[in-house]
Amino acid sequence: MTSVPHPVSGALRAPHAFELAIFDCDGVLVDSESIAIRVDQRVLADLGWELGLEEIVESFVGKSEEHFVAEIERHLGIRLDADWEEKYQHWYRTAFERDLVAVDGIGEALAGLQLPHCVASSGTHAKMQRTLGQTGLLPRFEGRIFSASEVARGKPAPDLFLHAAGSLGIKPAGCAVVEDSVFGVQAARAAGMHVFAYGGGVTPADRLAGPGTTVFGHMNELPDLIAAGRP
């Protein structure tokens, strides 16, 4: 197990200081959620399941691709072929290549952090390599990227966040999680980690509020919030 040294000396650290910031990817690092749900809507309609954008946010944002497939099969009462996604990959690829950018202010926020940070996402490693690469954020996280494909249960189970923290030698109480989805926030709470919930995305801020959670509206607020330590 590799430990992650804290760059700030103990004398300067705030009480209950965090030792690691764990970032979700979609909607937190890359502004992908609004793009993905629009394409998801087209895919679902093509398969025979008409859903509104808000319904897609409620049902799928923050969860794994395996959950997406399982819900399609359950609702439509069908078994999707192993290669069912191939028909739709160019829809996603075209939309992302055209519209994907980093979340506003995230580059400055990452530069302002005074502690190690990693990514723990419901997305696959291949997807994160593409999206983080396209937005120029990949070098900030090389070697510290974790996917739900590595654990038994995806969000809202705590497995992924616990896996990321354990891999980097940090106890849950020392972790700050930055999330933008209801399922992600629930996962962080279940892991015993404090959540900084980004309310500037597709999920309404009031849906993210709750115990062990600090809701904020812009990434320029994040470095100071994390530096202040666990409330």
Stockholm file with secondary structure:
# STOCKHOLM 1.0

chainA/1-231         MTSVPHPVSGALRAPHAFELAIFDCDGVLVDSESIAIRVDQRVLADLGWELGLEEIVESFVGKSEEHFVAEIERHLGIRLDADWEEKYQHWYRTAFERDLVAVDGIGEALAGLQLPHCVASSGTHAKMQRTLGQTGLLPRFEGRIFSASEVARGKPAPDLFLHAAGSLGIKPAGCAVVEDSVFGVQAARAAGMHVFAYGGGVTPADRLAGPGTTVFGHMNELPDLIAAGRP
#=GR chainA/1-231 SS CCCCCCSSCGGGSCTTCCSEEEECSBTTTBCCHHHHHHHHHHHHHHHTCCCCHHHHHHHHTTSCHHHHHHHHHHHHTCCCCTTGGGGTHHHHHHHHHHHCCBCTTHHHHHHHCCSCEEEEESSCHHHHHHHHHHTTCGGGTTTCEEEGGGSSSCTTSSHHHHHHHHHTTCCGGGEEEEECSHHHHHHHHHTTCEEEEETTSSSCHHHHCSTTEEEESCGGGHHHHHHTCCC
#=GC SS_cons         CCCCCCSSCGGGSCTTCCSEEEECSBTTTBCCHHHHHHHHHHHHHHHTCCCCHHHHHHHHTTSCHHHHHHHHHHHHTCCCCTTGGGGTHHHHHHHHHHHCCBCTTHHHHHHHCCSCEEEEESSCHHHHHHHHHHTTCGGGTTTCEEEGGGSSSCTTSSHHHHHHHHHTTCCGGGEEEEECSHHHHHHHHHTTCEEEEETTSSSCHHHHCSTTEEEESCGGGHHHHHHTCCC
//
